Amino acid sequence: MEYSKEFKTALSQLSSVEKDRLIFRLLKKDEILSKKLYFELIDEETTDHKRDQMEEIVKEKVDFAAKYISNQKYFVVLIRKISAEITEHVKVTTDKFGDVYLNLVLINKILESNNKLSYLRFDNVYKLYLYIINKIVKALSLTKKLDEDYHLELTEILEDIEFQVTENTYLAKLFMNNGIDFNWLTIEKIPDHFDLIIKDIKNQGFLK
């Protein structure tokens, strides 16, 4: 929504008491905005510290979720909740690197359960595998937009993910069947027009 010049002028003319009252009313209705302002104005913890804390939370919660891996519907629900926590962290801290790194940590941690996943029928894990592939694709897209200073830190976890994906026969096949090149897991080999390539793949009915 765009705000007219007249509307902005009217807001600026509100008294301090009226502005404070309006702000608190808005914050009660928007928890993310409230947390974001708290982080920016008061919180003494840095974005890096918040990211480290979230990494530990992700790992602990995936370990807990893995106890229910045979119940795929419930397992995916738990994983999506963890993903939502990462999204909230990114919105509150504006952590662009964390958006990539934490989601890759999530995927890598899930794939540590490859031994358990391999015992499940492909029909049961298909949605999870497609979810994993889409998460990886999004992370690769965002990686292209990050400063190169972050690439080294991401390289190691991408190597781990590539190893774990190739160790999972069905996931690896689904990876290739959806037009995703394993070379793209090497940052230097992500195509310049990666977003357009993925858009074309989706237009062909894949990654869905």
Salt bridges, closest charged atoms under 4 A:
GLU31 OE2 - LYS35 NZ 3.22
GLU40 OE2 - LYS36 NZ 3.18
ASP43 OD2 - LYS50 NZ 2.84
GLU45 OE2 - HIS49 ND1 3.63
GLU45 OE1 - LYS50 NZ 3.10
ASP48 OD1 - ARG51 NH1 3.12
GLU55 OE2 - LYS59 NZ 3.14
ASP63 OD1 - LYS109 NZ 3.32
GLU85 OE2 - LYS61 NZ 2.53
GLU88 OE2 - LYS35 NZ 2.67
ASP95 OD2 - ARG51 NE 2.90
ASP95 OD2 - HIS89 NE2 2.91
GLU112 OE1 - LYS109 NZ 3.12
ASP123 OD2 - ARG121 NH2 3.28
ASP192 OD1 - LYS144 NZ 3.31
ASP195 OD2 - LYS145 NZ 3.28
